[in-house]
Amino acid sequence: MPLNKDIFTHESDRAALQALQAIPGFAQLMKMYMNAWNEKLMYINNMASNIRISEEQLPQYYHMLLPVCRKLDIEVPDLFLELNVVPNSYTSGDTKPFIVLTSGLLETLPEELIPTVLAHECGHIVCHHVLYRTMGTLILSGALSLLPLKNIALAPINAALAYWMRCSEFSADRAAILCDGTADKMIDVCARFAGYDKDIPYPLNLDAFMDQAKEYEKLIGENSMNKTMEFMLYANRSHPINAVRAYEARKWAESDSFRKASEYARSYFEGSSVPDIPVPFGEKNLLGRPTQEVRKTLQDAGFTDVRFFRSTERSMFIINDTVTSVKINGKNTYREGDWVNKSDPVEVTYYLPLSNEEAELIHADDVRMPHGAEYYTGKPYQQVEQELRDAGFRYITLTGVQDPEGDGTVAEITAAGRNIRKGAWVNRNTEIRLTYRKKA
């Protein structure tokens, strides 16, 4: 079981993926893609066209991958080298992911930064990004044009896929930061992708690069027009802007979330207990799910103080034995990925109606109304009176009201002054008032 991805998943990654999955037509597109995609074909292409890096082939790079996989607790994926002057790396495959490094990457980055790139790609594997990212890459390149997509509006899916792919890079960057223990190498990688080459004879000023990143963030945040221009420039890009990636990397590395993620990872591998855990869900993800399923989800997440409260009050659309509320520390305002103490009380409310036996025990001195007021209205009052006495009611008051018809039928029935409904429990000592029509 790999390291818990929730400790480093970026909040924008989660939100963008949920928005993507909610777009009409996306599920249909995904089904078509899965039916058409041949993962083995991609592997064959790698074996035929690229160099597989291993113990026997370029072992120095293979040995950079092994400690990364140990830190993220995943199986070692296949690693390939592709002849391509563009500095790049990517991960593909689903059941058997693999990583590809380009020759341009090895020419651009010094060796000490290659493990950071490998950790980034392994972060995609841990976060289960690979399937959607592979599909997104093919869609954005037009490679899926042969699929029967006439009934699917691809424009919003294209934009949402590209946006999510950019957001998913932040999560993978965090995985690399967690492996390195610092954001410095990730920032260095971003600067080199931005233009700095290892053959440039002058040193790189990372502080100046970070000042540039901060200035960019300020520029985009100043007004909506700048934000719109940014969207127009980068709407179809699969990777975020280098300056933004560097800014996000530094911000996370200086956060309390990074400190807790580091403690969690260290405790995970040491087999020791950790006080803080990431919430793997928002409340809305649990509502309506079976109670036992939610119980297991909370146990698997690591919560130690989970309390279940039964509600017998039914409301619209609630199914028996399903969860209606989940509160942590008395609040339901938490978000997926928030850090909480695992001993914080978790209160789960679920709906389960009373059985007939339970209802009879609780309402030992009550009578369950066999019918509602509508049923009794218009019936002979003597018949209704006898039916209620047979049901167990002790105090029935009859009141006649003059009426030209005067047919002796019930005009109104109340229990303790209130209207009655079918199935309601009413104490047998409650006054039942029958108002009937009598001749003037």
C-alpha positions in Angstrom: 0.0 0.0 0.0 1.6 3.3 -1.1 2.1 6.3 1.2 -1.2 8.2 1.8 -1.5 10.6 -1.2 -3.7 12.9 0.9 -0.7 14.2 2.8 0.6 16.0 -0.3 -2.4 16.3 -2.7 -2.8 19.9 -3.7 -6.2 21.4 -2.9 -6.6 22.7 -6.5 -5.9 19.2 -7.8 -8.9 17.8 -5.8 -11.2 20.7 -6.8 -10.3 20.6 -10.5 -10.7 16.8 -10.7 -14.2 17.0 -9.1 -15.2 19.7 -11.5 -13.9 17.7 -14.5 -15.8 14.5 -13.4 -19.0 16.5 -13.1 -19.0 17.8 -16.7 -21.7 16.1 -18.8 -20.2 13.7 -21.3 -17.0 13.1 -19.4 -18.0 9.7 -18.1 -19.0 8.7 -21.7 -15.7 10.0 -23.0 -13.8 8.0 -20.4 -15.6 4.8 -21.3 -14.8 5.3 -25.0 -11.2 6.0 -24.2 -10.8 2.9 -22.0 -12.3 0.8 -24.7 -9.9 2.2 -27.3 -6.7 2.6 -25.3 -4.2 -0.2 -25.5 -1.7 0.1 -22.7 0.4 -2.8 -24.0 0.9 -1.0 -27.3 2.5 1.9 -25.4 4.8 -0.5 -23.6 5.8 -2.2 -26.9 6.6 1.2 -28.4 8.9 2.0 -25.5 10.6 -1.3 -25.8 11.1 -0.8 -29.5 12.0 2.8 -29.7 13.5 3.9 -26.4 16.3 2.7 -24.1 15.2 0.9 -21.0 17.2 2.1 -18.0 18.1 -0.7 -15.6 20.9 -2.3 -13.5 22.6 -3.1 -16.7 21.8 0.0 -18.7 22.7 3.5 -17.4 22.5 2.2 -13.8 23.3 5.5 -12.3 19.8 6.8 -13.2 18.1 3.5 -12.2 19.7 3.8 -8.8 18.3 7.3 -8.4 14.8 5.9 -8.8 15.1 3.1 -6.2 15.2 5.4 -3.0 12.4 7.5 -4.4 10.2 4.5 -4.7 11.1 3.4 -1.2 10.2 6.9 0.2 6.8 6.8 -1.6 6.3 3.1 -1.0 5.5 2.1 -4.6 6.8 -0.7 -6.8 9.7 0.4 -9.0 8.2 1.4 -12.4 10.0 0.8 -15.7 12.2 3.7 -16.7 13.0 4.6 -20.3 15.2 7.2 -22.1 13.8 8.8 -25.2 15.7 10.7 -27.8 14.2 14.2 -27.7 16.0 17.5 -27.5 13.1 19.0 -25.5 13.8 18.6 -21.7 10.9 16.6 -20.4 9.8 13.6 -18.4 6.4 11.9 -18.3 4.6 9.0 -16.8 2.1 6.8 -18.6 0.4 3.4 -18.2 -2.3 2.5 -15.7 -2.0 -1.1 -14.4 1.8 -1.0 -15.1 3.0 2.7 -15.0 6.3 3.6 -16.6 8.5 6.8 -16.6 10.2 8.3 -19.6 13.1 10.8 -19.4 14.1 12.7 -22.6 17.7 13.1 -23.6 17.1 16.8 -23.5 16.3 16.6 -19.8 19.6 14.9 -19.0 21.4 17.5 -21.0 19.6 20.4 -19.3 19.6 19.3 -15.6 22.6 18.4 -13.5 22.6 14.9 -12.1 21.7 16.0 -8.5 18.3 17.2 -9.8 17.3 14.0 -11.7 16.0 12.3 -8.5 13.7 15.3 -7.9 12.2 14.8 -11.4 11.8 11.1 -10.8 10.1 11.8 -7.4 7.8 14.2 -9.2 6.8 11.5 -11.7 6.4 8.9 -9.0 4.1 11.4 -7.3 1.8 11.2 -10.3 1.7 7.4 -9.8 0.9 7.6 -6.1 -1.9 10.2 -6.7 -3.4 7.9 -9.5 -3.1 10.7 -12.0 -1.7 8.6 -14.8 -4.8 7.4 -16.5 -6.5 10.8 -16.7 -3.2 12.5 -17.6 -2.6 10.0 -20.5 -6.1 10.6 -21.8 -5.7 14.3 -21.4 -2.4 14.4 -23.3 -4.0 12.4 -26.2 -7.1 14.6 -26.3 -5.2 17.9 -26.2 -2.9 16.6 -29.1 -5.9 15.6 -31.2 -4.9 11.9 -31.1 -8.5 10.8 -30.1 -10.1 12.4 -33.1 -10.9 9.0 -34.6 -13.2 8.1 -31.7 -17.0 8.5 -32.2 -17.2 11.7 -30.2 -19.9 13.5 -32.2 -22.4 13.5 -29.3 -19.9 14.8 -26.8 -19.1 18.5 -26.4 -15.3 18.3 -26.1 -14.5 22.0 -25.7 -15.4 22.2 -22.0 -13.8 18.8 -21.3 -10.6 20.0 -23.1 -10.4 23.1 -21.0 -11.2 21.3 -17.7 -8.7 18.5 -18.5 -5.9 21.0 -19.2 -6.7 22.9 -16.1 -6.7 19.7 -13.9 -3.5 18.5 -15.5 -1.9 21.8 -14.5 -3.2 21.5 -11.0 -2.1 17.9 -10.7 1.5 19.0 -11.3 1.4 20.8 -8.0 0.6 17.6 -6.2 3.5 15.8 -8.0 5.8 18.7 -7.1 4.8 18.2 -3.4 5.7 14.5 -3.6 9.2 15.6 -4.8 9.5 18.2 -2.1 8.6 15.5 0.5 11.2 13.2 -0.8 13.9 15.9 -0.9 12.9 17.4 2.4 13.1 20.9 0.9 11.7 22.9 -2.0 15.1 24.1 -3.1 15.7 21.4 -5.7 12.1 21.7 -7.1 12.6 25.4 -7.4 15.9 24.8 -9.2 14.2 22.4 -11.6 11.5 25.1 -12.4 14.2 27.7 -13.0 16.0 25.4 -15.4 12.8 24.6 -17.3 12.4 28.4 -17.5 15.6 28.7 -19.4 18.7 28.2 -17.2 21.0 25.5 -18.7 23.7 23.7 -16.8 26.2 24.8 -19.4 25.7 28.5 -18.7 28.9 29.5 -17.0 27.3 31.9 -14.5 25.5 30.9 -11.2 21.7 30.9 -10.9 20.2 33.2 -8.3 17.2 31.3 -7.0 16.2 34.1 -4.7 15.9 36.4 -7.7 13.8 33.7 -9.5 11.5 33.5 -6.4 11.1 37.3 -6.4 10.1 37.0 -10.1 7.5 34.4 -9.1 6.1 36.7 -6.4 5.9 39.6 -8.8 4.1 37.4 -11.3 1.5 36.4 -8.6 1.0 40.0 -7.7 0.6 41.0 -11.3 -2.0 38.4 -12.1 -3.9 39.1 -8.8 -4.1 42.9 -9.4 -7.1 42.8 -11.7 -9.4 40.5 -13.6 -8.1 41.5 -17.0 -4.6 40.2 -16.2 -6.3 37.0 -15.0 -8.2 36.7 -18.2 -5.1 37.2 -20.3 -3.4 34.5 -18.3 -6.2 32.1 -19.0 -6.2 32.9 -22.8 -2.4 32.3 -22.9 -2.3 29.1 -21.0 -5.8 27.5 -21.2 -4.6 24.5 -23.2 -1.2 24.0 -21.5 -0.8 20.7 -19.6 1.8 22.2 -17.2 1.6 25.3 -15.0 3.9 28.2 -15.5 7.4 27.6 -14.1 7.3 30.7 -11.9 3.9 29.7 -10.4 5.2 26.1 -9.7 8.2 27.6 -7.9 6.0 29.9 -5.9 3.7 27.0 -4.9 6.6 24.8 -4.0 8.2 27.4 -1.7 4.8 28.2 -0.1 4.0 24.6 0.7 7.6 23.8 2.0 7.2 26.7 4.5 3.7 25.6 5.7 2.5 23.7 8.7 1.0 21.2 6.2 4.4 20.3 5.0 5.7 19.8 8.5 2.8 17.5 9.3 3.2 15.6 6.0 6.9 15.0 6.8 6.1 13.8 10.3 3.4 11.5 8.9 5.8 10.0 6.3 8.5 9.5 8.9 6.1 7.7 11.3 4.7 5.7 8.4 8.0 4.1 7.6 9.1 3.8 11.3 5.8 2.1 12.1 5.2 4.6 14.9 2.1 6.5 15.8 1.4 9.9 14.4 -0.9 12.4 16.0 -2.2 14.3 13.0 -3.8 12.8 9.9 -5.2 14.3 6.7 -9.0 14.1 6.2 -9.5 11.9 3.2 -13.0 13.2 2.5 -15.4 16.1 2.7 -18.6 15.6 4.5 -20.6 15.5 1.3 -18.6 12.5 0.1 -19.9 10.5 3.0 -23.6 11.5 3.1 -26.0 8.9 1.9 -23.3 6.1 2.1 -24.0 2.9 4.1 -23.1 3.2 7.7 -20.7 0.2 7.8 -18.9 1.6 4.8 -18.4 4.9 6.5 -17.3 3.2 9.6 -14.5 1.4 7.7 -13.5 4.6 5.9 -13.0 6.3 9.2 -11.1 3.4 10.7 -8.8 3.1 7.6 -8.2 6.9 7.8 -6.9 6.4 11.4 -9.5 8.1 13.5 -9.6 6.6 17.0 -12.7 8.2 18.6 -15.6 7.6 16.3 -19.1 7.8 17.7 -22.3 6.7 15.9 -25.7 8.3 16.7 -28.9 6.8 15.4 -31.6 9.0 14.1 -35.2 7.7 13.6 -36.5 10.9 12.2 -37.0 10.4 8.5 -36.8 13.1 5.8 -37.1 13.1 2.1 -34.8 10.8 0.0 -33.1 9.1 3.0 -32.4 5.4 2.7 -32.3 3.1 5.7 -29.0 2.7 7.5 -27.2 5.5 5.6 -25.2 8.4 7.0 -26.9 11.8 7.3 -24.1 13.8 9.0 -20.4 13.5 9.9 -18.8 16.0 12.2 -15.2 16.3 13.4 -14.8 18.3 16.6 -18.4 19.2 16.3 -18.0 20.8 12.9 -18.8 19.8 9.4 -16.9 22.7 7.7 -13.7 20.6 7.3 -12.4 20.0 3.7 -10.7 17.0 2.2 -7.0 17.3 2.9 -7.4 19.3 6.1 -5.2 18.1 9.0 -6.8 17.0 12.2 -5.7 15.1 15.3 -6.7 11.4 14.9 -8.1 11.4 18.4 -10.5 14.3 17.6 -14.1 13.1 18.2 -15.9 12.1 15.0 -19.7 12.1 15.3 -21.6 10.1 12.7 -25.4 10.4 12.5 -27.2 7.8 10.5 -30.9 7.1 9.8 -32.4 3.8 10.9 -36.2 3.7 11.6 -37.6 2.0 14.7 -38.6 -1.6 14.3 -42.1 -2.6 15.3 -40.8 -4.1 18.5 -38.7 -1.1 19.4 -41.6 1.2 18.6 -44.0 -0.8 20.9 -41.4 -0.7 23.8 -40.9 3.0 23.5 -44.6 3.8 23.1 -45.9 1.4 25.7 -48.6 3.9 26.8 -49.3 5.3 23.4 -51.6 4.5 20.5 -50.5 4.6 16.9 -53.1 6.4 14.9 -54.5 3.8 12.4 -55.7 6.7 10.1 -55.3 10.4 9.6 -57.9 13.1 10.0 -58.9 13.0 6.4 -59.9 9.4 6.7 -62.3 10.1 9.7 -63.8 13.2 8.3 -67.2 12.5 6.8 -67.7 9.2 8.6 -70.5 8.6 11.2 -69.2 10.0 14.5 -70.5 6.9 16.5 -68.4 4.6 14.2 -65.3 6.8 14.6 -65.8 7.0 18.4 -66.0 3.3 18.7 -63.0 2.7 16.5 -60.9 5.1 18.6 -62.0 3.5 21.9 -61.2 0.1 20.5 -57.7 1.4 19.6 -57.2 2.3 23.3 -58.0 6.0 23.7 -59.7 6.7 27.1 -60.9 10.3 26.8 -63.1 11.1 23.8 -65.1 14.3 23.8 -68.0 14.7 21.4 -69.1 18.2 20.3 -72.1 18.7 18.0 -72.3 21.7 15.7 -75.5 22.8 14.1 -75.7 22.1 10.4 -78.6 22.1 7.9 -77.6 18.7 6.7 -77.2 17.3 10.3 -76.1 13.9 9.1 -74.1 13.0 12.2 -70.8 12.8 10.3 -67.4 13.9 11.7 -66.6 17.5 10.7 -63.2 17.7 12.6 -61.0 15.5 14.7 -58.1 16.6 16.9 -55.8 15.2 19.5 -54.9 17.7 22.3 -56.1 20.4 20.0 -53.9 19.3 17.1 -54.6 17.7 13.8 -53.8 14.0 13.6 -51.9 12.1 11.0 -51.8 8.4 10.1 -49.0 6.5 12.0 -48.4 9.2 14.6 -48.0 8.0 18.2 -50.5 9.6 20.6 -50.7 9.0 24.4 -53.8 7.0 25.2 -54.8 9.6 27.9 -54.8 12.4 25.4 -58.2 14.1 24.8 -59.5 13.2 21.4 -62.2 15.8 20.4 -64.7 14.7 17.8 -66.8 17.5 16.2 -69.8 16.3 14.3 -72.7 17.8 12.4 -76.2 17.8 14.0 -79.5 19.1 12.7 -80.2 22.7 13.6 
